Amino acid sequence: MDIRTRQGLLNALSGKVGKRMDTLLIPLELLCCISRTEFSDKKAYIRWQKRQLNMLAEGLVNHPAVGFGESGRKTSEFRILLAKIEESEAFPPSTGEVQRTESLKSLRDIAIPLAERPARGDLTGEVCHWADGYHLNVRLYEKLLVSVFDVLDEGKLTEEVEEILELLKSTWRVLGITETIHYTCYAWILFRQYVITSEQGILRHAIDQLKKIPLKEQRGPQERLHLKSLHVRVDGEEGSRDVSFLQSFLSPIQKWADKQLGDYHLNFAEGSMVMEDIVTVAMIVRRLLLEESDIPVQSSTVSDRDQIELYISSSVKNSFARILQAVDKSDTMGEHPLALLAEEVKKLLKKDSTMFMPILCRRHPHATIVSASLLHKFYGNKLKPFVDSAEHLTEDVVSVFPAADNLEQYILDLIKSACEGENVEIHFRKLNPYQIESVSGTVVMRWINSQLGRIVGWVERTLQQERWDPISPQQRHGSSIVEVYRIVEESLYHSPRTTGVAVMILPYKMAFNPLGIYKTVDQFFGIKVPMRLTELNALFRGIDNAFQVYANHIVDNLASKDDLIPPLPVLTRYRREAGIKAFVKKELFDSRLPDQR
């Protein structure tokens, strides 16, 4: 308050012993008590006078909330007098001062009855209130409420806050402030200060004030009528519309909270404590606005759970878009973008389930399921073209399929843990499975058939080149068998992996170990491509068939024993005793002729 204003108020009260301050029209008193000579600059005086005249018009005749009754014809005279006071500045000093003085006198005679019109059930006529200046009154009260903040630290309330609020109650009758208007304005001031300073303590005070705003059934009949009469026109994207008092204050709060919660992954990345308070603000404001009669019927059908789902859907969509953009711009270092995307989505799910879902689950028990299902859908939309085009077992397939399968399994486990005894199959049926195992099995089977065909061809070619000479005196086997084992080993080097079939590995390890197949089988199971048991069986049957082809060729080309041992001579004779006395000592043969014996 400057010196002129203070002096003007003192002059207005001089000679009026016992007259209360709230019976004065302050702008009118200032116009009458402060002259042009007190301003060194004429332009400054004109601006000051214009401001006081606007205050009178705004407080008495603009935005009428109380009927004028018999004083209705005086409103036009009131506006004419305001115009004359402004025009007086264009006249010579003597003429202009006379017109200004006469106009102010007539203005006082009209303004006092207008200001004392009964309003809000006040029939005493003792209070000179602003019967129509709802917009001005609220703005004035906002300015008064700002005094509760510490001058040195705008993020804190002053220590005298209770005394200040008690003092401000004396303005309620003058400005037409009710309990509902007070708590609404105070909550708005606190919330706006939080947005400016980001002090969570101020936000907690705002929540306390929002909780104190009475519901419609808790207000008195006069207050309900008074609040119903207060409207303001707001220009929006759909054109201008009239909104009520509560809507004019609470709708911006709701809009800001919805925007923050619509991307909570970004706005609350540093911590979840503030997010919990913002969710509380959004739910309280939503409940208050739904009580307003002007709210469309279709909006009231959206429950709190539906609103939480909207927050989750919007934030998850925005987060996935940011991850997708980051993956596209990053250097994948040989890793397929879809594999990297699956890893980032899994990280997002872990952060979501530990930081944000505990807050949202208090108002929506299935918030975790909603979030996980959405991310499953978004990633599935990006994965589907790749899966549909996968025909061969390439490096990209080996990179993407395990990552996608791992992500899907994590999502299913997350949904299962969030069901808490409910039928989890209901939620699983709503998902569109990636079909990784099925497609991977088909691709692997196609690769196996191709490899097995090559193996059989290589085995047959090796047999044709075999010369059947032993490798060395110590290694008395042909070189073809060594080549066959080498062919099988190389063909298995980049084979995919399956799960749950370890029981089938041991026999092959034991059989192939002498020539390095043991190591090959380990490499085979080290590449993490999901597949079914059928593909593994087909692979080992094909390997067994390759060895069977080799063995059959060897066996089929073996000569008969009868062909290798020559038959006995035809004229050979044996003594009769030779067969009987097989183990008797043979008699010495006498080589002399019979005649010589």
C-alpha positions as CSV (number, residue, x, y, z in Angstrom):
1,M,0.0,0.0,0.0
2,D,1.6,3.3,-1.1
3,I,1.4,6.6,0.8
4,R,-1.4,8.0,-1.3
5,T,-3.7,5.0,-0.7
6,R,-3.0,5.1,3.0
7,Q,-3.7,8.9,3.2
8,G,-6.8,8.5,1.1
9,L,-8.3,5.9,3.4
10,L,-7.5,8.1,6.5
11,N,-9.2,11.0,4.8
12,A,-12.2,8.8,4.0
13,L,-12.6,7.8,7.7
14,S,-12.0,11.2,9.1
15,G,-15.1,12.7,10.7
16,K,-16.9,9.4,10.5
17,V,-16.6,8.1,14.0
18,G,-17.8,4.6,14.4
19,K,-18.0,3.9,10.7
20,R,-16.6,0.5,9.8
21,M,-14.1,-0.1,7.1
22,D,-16.3,-2.8,5.4
23,T,-19.0,-0.2,4.8
24,L,-16.7,1.8,2.5
25,L,-16.5,1.5,-1.3
26,I,-12.7,1.9,-1.3
27,P,-12.2,2.7,-5.0
28,L,-14.9,5.4,-4.8
29,E,-13.4,6.9,-1.6
30,L,-10.0,7.0,-3.2
31,L,-11.3,8.8,-6.2
32,C,-13.0,11.4,-4.0
33,C,-10.0,11.9,-1.6
34,I,-7.0,11.8,-3.9
35,S,-6.7,14.7,-6.3
36,R,-4.7,15.2,-9.5
37,T,-2.2,17.4,-7.7
38,E,-0.8,14.5,-5.7
39,F,0.6,13.0,-8.9
40,S,3.6,14.5,-10.5
41,D,2.8,12.8,-13.8
42,K,-0.6,13.4,-15.5
43,K,-0.4,10.1,-17.3
44,A,0.2,8.2,-14.1
45,Y,-2.9,9.9,-12.6
46,I,-5.0,8.9,-15.6
47,R,-3.9,5.3,-15.3
48,W,-4.6,5.2,-11.6
49,Q,-8.0,6.8,-12.1
50,K,-8.8,4.3,-14.9
51,R,-7.9,1.4,-12.6
52,Q,-10.2,2.6,-9.8
53,L,-13.1,3.1,-12.3
54,N,-12.6,-0.4,-13.7
55,M,-12.7,-1.7,-10.1
56,L,-16.0,-0.1,-9.5
57,A,-17.5,-1.4,-12.7
58,E,-16.2,-4.9,-12.1
59,G,-17.4,-5.0,-8.6
60,L,-20.9,-3.6,-9.0
61,V,-22.3,-4.0,-12.5
62,N,-20.2,-6.4,-14.5
63,H,-21.1,-10.1,-14.3
64,P,-24.3,-9.6,-12.3
65,A,-24.9,-12.4,-9.9
66,V,-27.6,-10.6,-7.9
67,G,-30.6,-9.1,-9.6
68,F,-30.7,-5.3,-9.7
69,G,-34.4,-5.0,-9.0
70,E,-35.6,-1.4,-8.9
71,S,-31.9,-0.3,-9.3
72,G,-31.7,-1.8,-12.7
73,R,-32.2,1.5,-14.5
74,K,-29.3,3.0,-12.5
75,T,-26.7,0.7,-14.0
76,S,-26.9,2.6,-17.3
77,E,-26.5,5.9,-15.4
78,F,-23.6,4.3,-13.5
79,R,-21.7,3.5,-16.8
80,I,-22.5,7.0,-18.1
81,L,-21.0,8.6,-15.1
82,L,-17.9,6.5,-15.3
83,A,-17.4,7.7,-18.9
84,K,-17.9,11.3,-17.9
85,I,-15.2,11.1,-15.3
86,E,-12.8,9.7,-17.9
87,E,-13.8,12.5,-20.3
88,S,-13.2,15.2,-17.8
89,E,-9.4,14.8,-18.2
90,A,-9.7,16.0,-21.8
91,F,-11.3,19.3,-20.8
92,P,-9.5,22.4,-19.5
93,P,-8.6,22.1,-15.8
94,S,-11.4,24.3,-14.5
95,T,-14.2,22.7,-16.6
96,G,-12.8,19.2,-16.2
97,E,-12.6,19.5,-12.4
98,V,-16.2,20.7,-12.1
99,Q,-17.5,17.8,-14.3
100,R,-15.4,15.3,-12.3
101,T,-16.7,16.6,-8.9
102,E,-20.3,16.5,-10.0
103,S,-19.9,13.1,-11.6
104,L,-18.3,11.6,-8.4
105,K,-21.2,13.0,-6.3
106,S,-23.8,11.4,-8.5
107,L,-21.7,8.2,-8.7
108,R,-21.7,7.9,-4.9
109,D,-25.5,8.2,-4.8
110,I,-25.9,5.4,-7.3
111,A,-23.0,3.1,-6.2
112,I,-23.9,2.8,-2.5
113,P,-27.4,1.3,-3.2
114,L,-25.9,-1.0,-5.8
115,A,-23.2,-2.2,-3.3
116,E,-25.8,-2.8,-0.5
117,R,-28.0,-5.1,-2.5
118,P,-28.8,-8.2,-0.5
119,A,-26.7,-11.1,-1.5
120,R,-25.9,-14.6,0.0
121,G,-28.7,-14.2,2.5
122,D,-27.2,-10.9,3.9
123,L,-30.2,-8.7,4.5
124,T,-28.7,-6.4,7.2
125,G,-27.5,-3.8,4.7
126,E,-24.5,-3.1,7.0
127,V,-21.9,-4.6,4.6
128,C,-20.9,-2.8,1.4
129,H,-20.0,-6.0,-0.5
130,W,-19.3,-6.6,-4.2
131,A,-22.6,-8.1,-5.2
132,D,-21.6,-8.9,-8.8
133,G,-17.8,-8.8,-8.9
134,Y,-17.3,-12.5,-8.6
135,H,-14.2,-12.6,-10.9
136,L,-12.7,-9.6,-9.2
137,N,-13.5,-10.8,-5.7
138,V,-11.8,-14.1,-6.3
139,R,-8.7,-12.5,-7.8
140,L,-8.5,-10.1,-4.8
141,Y,-8.8,-13.0,-2.4
142,E,-6.1,-14.9,-4.3
143,K,-3.8,-12.0,-3.8
144,L,-4.6,-11.9,-0.1
145,L,-3.9,-15.7,0.2
146,V,-0.5,-15.3,-1.4
147,S,0.6,-13.6,1.8
148,V,0.8,-17.1,3.6
149,F,4.1,-17.9,1.8
150,D,7.4,-17.0,3.3
151,V,9.0,-14.0,1.5
152,L,12.5,-15.4,1.8
153,D,11.5,-19.0,0.8
154,E,8.5,-19.3,-1.5
155,G,8.5,-23.0,-1.1
156,K,7.5,-22.7,2.6
157,L,4.6,-21.3,4.5
158,T,5.2,-18.4,6.9
159,E,5.1,-19.2,10.6
160,E,2.1,-16.8,11.0
161,V,0.0,-18.7,8.5
162,E,-2.8,-19.4,11.0
163,E,-3.0,-15.8,12.1
164,I,-3.1,-14.6,8.5
165,L,-5.9,-17.0,7.6
166,E,-7.9,-15.9,10.6
167,L,-7.5,-12.3,9.6
168,L,-8.6,-13.0,6.0
169,K,-11.9,-14.3,7.3
170,S,-12.9,-10.7,8.0
171,T,-13.0,-10.2,4.2
172,W,-15.4,-13.0,3.5
173,R,-18.6,-10.9,3.9
174,V,-17.2,-8.1,1.8
175,L,-15.9,-10.3,-1.1
176,G,-18.7,-12.8,-0.9
177,I,-16.3,-15.7,0.2
178,T,-17.9,-18.8,1.6
179,E,-16.2,-21.8,3.2
180,T,-16.2,-23.8,-0.1
181,I,-14.8,-20.8,-2.0
182,H,-12.1,-20.3,0.6
183,Y,-10.9,-23.9,0.6
184,T,-11.0,-24.0,-3.2
185,C,-9.0,-20.8,-3.6
186,Y,-6.5,-21.8,-0.9
187,A,-6.0,-25.2,-2.5
188,W,-5.5,-23.6,-5.9
189,I,-2.9,-21.1,-4.5
190,L,-1.0,-23.9,-2.8
191,F,-1.1,-26.2,-5.8
192,R,0.1,-23.4,-8.1
193,Q,2.9,-22.6,-5.7
194,Y,3.9,-26.3,-5.8
195,V,4.1,-26.3,-9.6
196,I,6.4,-23.3,-9.4
197,T,8.7,-24.4,-6.5
198,S,8.3,-28.3,-6.7
199,E,8.2,-28.4,-2.9
200,Q,6.4,-31.5,-1.8
201,G,5.4,-30.0,1.5
202,I,3.3,-27.4,-0.3
203,L,1.7,-30.2,-2.3
204,R,0.7,-31.9,1.0
205,H,-0.9,-28.7,2.3
206,A,-2.8,-28.4,-1.0
207,I,-4.1,-32.0,-0.6
208,D,-5.3,-31.2,2.9
209,Q,-7.3,-28.2,1.6
210,L,-8.8,-30.2,-1.2
211,K,-10.0,-32.7,1.3
212,K,-11.7,-29.9,3.2
213,I,-13.8,-28.8,0.3
214,P,-17.4,-29.8,1.2
215,L,-19.3,-32.1,-1.1
216,K,-22.5,-30.8,-2.5
217,E,-24.7,-32.5,0.1
218,Q,-22.5,-31.0,2.9
219,R,-23.2,-27.4,1.8
220,G,-26.1,-25.3,3.0
221,P,-28.9,-24.4,0.6
222,Q,-27.9,-20.7,0.3
223,E,-24.3,-21.6,-0.5
224,R,-25.4,-24.1,-3.1
225,L,-27.5,-21.5,-4.8
226,H,-24.7,-18.9,-4.5
227,L,-22.1,-21.3,-6.1
228,K,-24.6,-22.3,-8.8
229,S,-24.9,-18.6,-9.8
230,L,-21.2,-18.1,-10.2
231,H,-20.1,-18.8,-13.8
232,V,-17.2,-17.8,-16.0
233,R,-16.8,-18.1,-19.8
234,V,-13.7,-20.0,-20.9
235,D,-12.4,-20.2,-24.4
236,G,-11.2,-23.6,-25.5
237,E,-10.4,-25.7,-28.5
238,E,-14.1,-26.5,-28.9
239,G,-15.1,-22.9,-28.5
240,S,-16.2,-20.8,-25.5
241,R,-18.3,-22.4,-22.8
242,D,-19.6,-21.5,-19.3
243,V,-18.1,-23.2,-16.4
244,S,-19.0,-23.1,-12.7
245,F,-16.8,-21.8,-9.9
246,L,-15.4,-25.2,-8.9
247,Q,-14.8,-26.1,-12.5
248,S,-12.9,-22.9,-13.1
249,F,-10.5,-23.7,-10.3
250,L,-10.3,-27.5,-10.2
251,S,-10.3,-28.2,-14.0
252,P,-6.8,-26.7,-14.5
253,I,-5.6,-28.8,-11.5
254,Q,-7.1,-31.9,-13.0
255,K,-5.7,-31.1,-16.5
256,W,-2.2,-30.7,-15.0
257,A,-2.4,-33.8,-12.9
258,D,-3.7,-35.9,-15.9
259,K,-0.8,-34.6,-18.0
260,Q,1.7,-35.6,-15.4
261,L,0.2,-39.0,-14.8
262,G,-0.3,-39.5,-18.5
263,D,3.5,-39.9,-18.7
264,Y,4.5,-40.9,-15.2
265,H,7.5,-42.9,-16.4
266,L,9.1,-39.6,-17.6
267,N,7.7,-37.1,-15.0
268,F,8.3,-39.3,-11.9
269,A,11.5,-41.1,-13.0
270,E,13.4,-39.8,-9.9
271,G,11.0,-41.1,-7.3
272,S,7.4,-42.3,-6.6
273,M,6.6,-40.3,-3.5
274,V,5.5,-37.3,-5.4
275,M,3.6,-39.5,-7.9
276,E,1.5,-40.9,-5.0
277,D,0.5,-37.4,-4.0
278,I,-0.3,-36.4,-7.5
279,V,-2.6,-39.4,-7.9
280,T,-4.3,-38.4,-4.7
281,V,-4.9,-34.9,-6.1
282,A,-6.2,-36.3,-9.3
283,M,-8.7,-38.6,-7.6
284,I,-10.0,-35.9,-5.1
285,V,-10.4,-33.3,-7.9
286,R,-12.1,-35.9,-10.1
287,R,-14.6,-36.7,-7.4
288,L,-15.4,-33.0,-6.8
289,L,-15.9,-32.3,-10.5
290,L,-18.1,-35.3,-11.0
291,E,-20.5,-33.8,-8.5
292,E,-21.0,-30.7,-10.6
293,S,-24.2,-30.8,-12.6
294,D,-22.7,-29.4,-15.7
295,I,-20.4,-32.4,-16.1
296,P,-21.5,-34.5,-19.2
297,V,-23.2,-37.7,-18.3
298,Q,-20.8,-39.8,-20.3
299,S,-17.8,-38.5,-18.3
300,S,-19.4,-39.7,-15.0
301,T,-19.4,-43.3,-16.3
302,V,-15.6,-43.4,-16.2
303,S,-14.7,-44.9,-12.9
304,D,-11.5,-44.4,-10.9
305,R,-10.2,-47.7,-12.2
306,D,-10.9,-46.7,-15.8
307,Q,-9.0,-43.4,-15.2
308,I,-6.0,-45.3,-13.8
309,E,-6.1,-47.5,-16.9
310,L,-6.0,-44.4,-19.1
311,Y,-2.9,-43.2,-17.2
312,I,-1.2,-46.5,-17.6
313,S,-2.1,-46.8,-21.3
314,S,-0.9,-43.3,-22.1
315,S,2.4,-43.5,-20.1
316,V,3.3,-47.0,-21.4
317,K,2.6,-45.9,-24.9
318,N,4.8,-42.8,-24.5
319,S,7.6,-44.8,-22.8
320,F,7.6,-47.5,-25.5
321,A,7.8,-44.8,-28.2
322,R,10.8,-43.2,-26.5
323,I,12.5,-46.6,-26.1
324,L,11.8,-47.4,-29.8
325,Q,13.3,-44.1,-30.8
326,A,16.4,-44.6,-28.7
327,V,16.9,-48.1,-30.1
328,D,16.7,-46.8,-33.7
329,K,19.3,-44.1,-33.0
330,S,21.7,-46.3,-31.0
331,D,24.6,-48.4,-32.3
332,T,23.4,-52.0,-31.8
333,M,27.0,-53.4,-32.1
334,G,25.9,-56.3,-34.3
335,E,22.8,-57.0,-32.1
336,H,19.4,-56.9,-33.9
337,P,17.3,-53.9,-32.9
338,L,14.4,-56.2,-31.9
339,A,16.6,-58.1,-29.5
340,L,17.8,-54.8,-28.0
341,L,14.2,-53.5,-27.8
342,A,13.1,-56.7,-25.9
343,E,15.9,-56.1,-23.3
344,E,14.8,-52.4,-22.9
345,V,11.1,-53.4,-22.5
346,K,12.1,-55.9,-19.9
347,K,14.0,-53.2,-18.0
348,L,10.9,-50.9,-18.2
349,L,8.7,-53.7,-16.9
350,K,11.0,-54.3,-13.9
351,K,11.1,-50.6,-13.1
352,D,7.3,-50.3,-13.6
353,S,6.5,-53.2,-11.3
354,T,8.8,-52.1,-8.5
355,M,8.3,-48.3,-8.5
356,F,5.0,-47.3,-10.0
357,M,2.6,-50.3,-9.8
358,P,2.5,-50.4,-6.0
359,I,1.0,-46.9,-6.1
360,L,-1.5,-47.6,-8.9
361,C,-2.5,-51.0,-7.5
362,R,-4.0,-49.3,-4.5
363,R,-6.7,-47.9,-6.8
364,H,-6.6,-50.6,-9.5
365,P,-5.8,-54.2,-8.3
366,H,-4.9,-55.2,-11.9
367,A,-2.7,-52.3,-12.8
368,T,0.3,-54.5,-13.2
369,I,-1.6,-56.8,-15.5
370,V,-2.7,-53.8,-17.6
371,S,0.8,-52.5,-17.9
372,A,2.4,-55.8,-18.8
373,S,-0.3,-56.7,-21.3
374,L,0.1,-53.3,-23.1
375,L,3.9,-53.8,-23.4
376,H,3.3,-57.3,-24.6
377,K,1.0,-56.0,-27.3
378,F,3.3,-53.1,-28.4
379,Y,6.4,-55.3,-28.7
380,G,4.3,-58.0,-30.4
381,N,3.3,-55.5,-33.1
382,K,6.9,-54.8,-33.9
383,L,7.9,-58.4,-33.7
384,K,5.2,-59.9,-35.9
385,P,6.6,-58.8,-39.3
386,F,10.0,-60.3,-38.4
387,V,8.5,-63.6,-37.2
388,D,6.3,-63.8,-40.3
389,S,9.3,-63.3,-42.6
390,A,11.6,-65.7,-40.7
391,E,12.3,-68.7,-43.1
392,H,15.9,-69.6,-42.4
393,L,18.1,-69.9,-39.3
394,T,20.0,-66.7,-39.7
395,E,22.1,-64.7,-37.1
396,D,19.1,-62.3,-36.7
397,V,16.8,-65.2,-35.9
398,V,19.3,-66.6,-33.4
399,S,19.5,-63.1,-31.8
400,V,15.8,-62.0,-31.8
401,F,13.9,-65.2,-31.0
402,P,15.6,-65.9,-27.6
403,A,15.2,-62.3,-26.5
404,A,11.5,-62.2,-27.5
405,D,10.8,-65.5,-25.9
406,N,12.5,-64.4,-22.7
407,L,10.5,-61.2,-22.6
408,E,7.2,-63.0,-23.2
409,Q,8.0,-65.5,-20.4
410,Y,8.8,-62.7,-18.0
411,I,5.5,-61.0,-18.8
412,L,3.6,-64.2,-18.2
413,D,5.3,-64.7,-14.9
414,L,4.5,-61.0,-14.0
415,I,0.9,-61.5,-14.8
416,K,0.7,-64.7,-12.9
417,S,2.2,-63.2,-9.8
418,A,-0.2,-60.3,-9.9
419,C,-3.3,-62.5,-10.2
420,E,-3.1,-63.5,-6.5
421,G,-5.1,-66.7,-6.7
422,E,-7.4,-65.7,-9.6
423,N,-7.8,-67.6,-12.8
424,V,-4.7,-66.6,-14.6
425,E,-5.8,-68.3,-17.8
426,I,-8.4,-65.5,-18.3
427,H,-5.7,-62.9,-18.6
428,F,-3.5,-65.2,-20.7
429,R,-6.2,-65.7,-23.3
430,K,-6.4,-61.9,-23.8
431,L,-2.8,-61.9,-25.0
432,N,-1.7,-62.6,-28.6
433,P,1.2,-65.1,-28.2
434,Y,4.3,-64.5,-30.1
435,Q,4.5,-68.1,-31.3
436,I,8.2,-68.0,-31.1
437,E,8.7,-71.7,-30.2
438,S,6.4,-72.8,-33.1
439,V,8.1,-70.6,-35.7
440,S,11.5,-71.3,-34.4
441,G,10.8,-75.1,-34.5
442,T,9.7,-74.8,-38.1
443,V,12.8,-72.8,-39.1
444,V,15.1,-75.2,-37.2
445,M,13.5,-78.2,-38.8
446,R,14.0,-76.7,-42.2
447,W,17.6,-76.1,-41.4
448,I,18.0,-79.7,-40.0
449,N,16.6,-81.2,-43.1
450,S,19.0,-79.2,-45.3
451,Q,22.0,-80.1,-43.1
452,L,21.1,-83.8,-43.0
453,G,20.8,-83.9,-46.7
454,R,24.3,-82.4,-47.0
455,I,25.6,-84.8,-44.4
456,V,24.4,-87.9,-46.3
457,G,25.8,-86.5,-49.6
458,W,29.2,-85.9,-48.0
459,V,29.2,-89.3,-46.4
460,E,28.5,-91.0,-49.8
461,R,31.2,-88.9,-51.4
462,T,33.7,-89.9,-48.7
463,L,32.9,-93.5,-49.2
464,Q,33.6,-93.2,-52.9
465,Q,37.0,-91.7,-52.2
466,E,38.0,-94.3,-49.6
467,R,41.0,-96.5,-50.6
468,W,40.6,-98.8,-47.7
469,D,44.2,-98.6,-46.5
470,P,44.8,-98.4,-42.8
471,I,46.0,-95.0,-41.5
472,S,48.9,-96.6,-39.6
473,P,49.8,-99.8,-37.9
474,Q,48.4,-98.4,-34.7
475,Q,45.3,-96.9,-36.3
476,R,44.0,-99.8,-38.3
477,H,40.9,-98.2,-39.7
478,G,40.1,-96.3,-42.9
479,S,40.3,-92.5,-43.2
480,S,36.7,-92.3,-44.2
481,I,35.3,-92.9,-40.8
482,V,37.4,-90.0,-39.4
483,E,36.0,-87.8,-42.2
484,V,32.4,-88.8,-41.5
485,Y,32.8,-87.7,-37.8
486,R,34.3,-84.4,-38.9
487,I,31.4,-83.8,-41.3
488,V,28.9,-84.4,-38.5
489,E,30.8,-82.2,-36.1
490,E,31.0,-79.2,-38.5
491,S,27.4,-79.5,-39.5
492,L,26.3,-79.2,-35.9
493,Y,28.5,-76.2,-35.0
494,H,25.7,-73.6,-35.4
495,S,22.7,-75.7,-34.4
496,P,20.0,-74.3,-32.2
497,R,19.2,-75.2,-28.6
498,T,16.2,-76.8,-27.1
499,T,15.1,-77.2,-23.5
500,G,13.9,-80.1,-21.3
501,V,15.7,-82.8,-23.3
502,A,19.0,-83.3,-21.4
503,V,18.1,-86.9,-21.0
504,M,18.7,-87.5,-24.7
505,I,22.2,-86.0,-24.7
506,L,24.2,-88.6,-22.8
507,P,24.1,-91.5,-25.2
508,Y,25.3,-89.3,-28.1
509,K,28.0,-87.8,-25.9
510,M,29.3,-91.2,-24.9
511,A,29.2,-92.4,-28.5
512,F,30.8,-89.3,-30.1
513,N,33.3,-88.4,-27.4
514,P,36.2,-90.3,-29.0
515,L,36.2,-88.0,-32.1
516,G,35.2,-84.6,-30.6
517,I,31.4,-84.8,-31.0
518,Y,31.1,-84.3,-27.2
519,K,32.2,-80.7,-27.7
520,T,30.0,-80.2,-30.7
521,V,26.9,-81.2,-28.7
522,D,27.8,-78.7,-26.0
523,Q,28.0,-76.0,-28.7
524,F,24.7,-77.2,-30.1
525,F,22.9,-76.6,-26.8
526,G,24.8,-73.4,-26.1
527,I,22.9,-71.4,-28.8
528,K,19.7,-70.3,-27.1
529,V,17.1,-70.7,-29.8
530,P,13.8,-72.0,-28.4
531,M,12.5,-75.1,-30.0
532,R,10.5,-78.2,-29.3
533,L,11.5,-81.8,-28.6
534,T,10.5,-82.8,-32.1
535,E,13.4,-80.9,-33.7
536,L,16.0,-82.4,-31.4
537,N,14.7,-85.9,-32.1
538,A,14.8,-85.2,-35.9
539,L,18.4,-84.0,-35.6
540,F,19.7,-87.0,-33.8
541,R,17.8,-89.4,-36.0
542,G,19.4,-87.7,-39.0
543,I,22.8,-88.0,-37.5
544,D,22.2,-91.7,-36.6
545,N,21.0,-92.2,-40.2
546,A,24.3,-90.7,-41.6
547,F,26.3,-93.3,-39.6
548,Q,23.8,-96.0,-40.6
549,V,24.4,-95.1,-44.3
550,Y,28.1,-95.4,-43.7
551,A,27.8,-98.7,-41.8
552,N,25.4,-100.2,-44.3
553,H,27.8,-99.4,-47.2
554,I,30.6,-101.1,-45.3
555,V,28.6,-104.1,-44.4
556,D,27.0,-104.5,-47.9
557,N,30.4,-104.5,-49.5
558,L,32.0,-107.1,-47.2
559,A,32.8,-110.5,-49.0
560,S,31.5,-113.8,-47.9
561,K,33.6,-116.1,-45.8
562,D,33.2,-118.8,-48.3
563,D,34.6,-116.5,-51.0
564,L,37.8,-115.8,-49.0
565,I,38.6,-119.5,-47.9
566,P,39.4,-121.8,-50.9
567,P,37.6,-125.2,-51.1
568,L,39.3,-128.5,-50.3
569,P,40.8,-130.5,-53.2
570,V,38.5,-133.1,-54.8
571,L,40.9,-136.1,-54.6
572,T,41.9,-135.6,-51.0
573,R,41.5,-138.7,-48.8
574,Y,41.7,-139.2,-45.1
575,R,42.4,-142.3,-43.1
576,R,39.5,-143.5,-41.2
577,E,41.4,-143.1,-37.9
578,A,42.2,-139.5,-38.7
579,G,38.8,-138.3,-37.8
580,I,38.6,-140.6,-34.7
581,K,42.0,-140.1,-33.3
582,A,42.2,-136.4,-33.6
583,F,44.0,-136.0,-30.4
584,V,46.2,-139.2,-30.5
585,K,49.9,-138.9,-31.1
586,K,50.6,-139.2,-34.7
587,E,52.7,-142.3,-35.8
588,L,56.0,-141.7,-37.5
589,F,55.7,-142.0,-41.3
590,D,57.9,-144.6,-42.9
591,S,59.1,-143.3,-46.1
592,R,60.6,-146.6,-47.4
593,L,59.0,-148.6,-50.2
594,P,57.1,-151.8,-49.3
595,D,59.7,-154.0,-51.1
596,Q,62.5,-152.5,-49.0
597,R,60.8,-153.1,-45.7
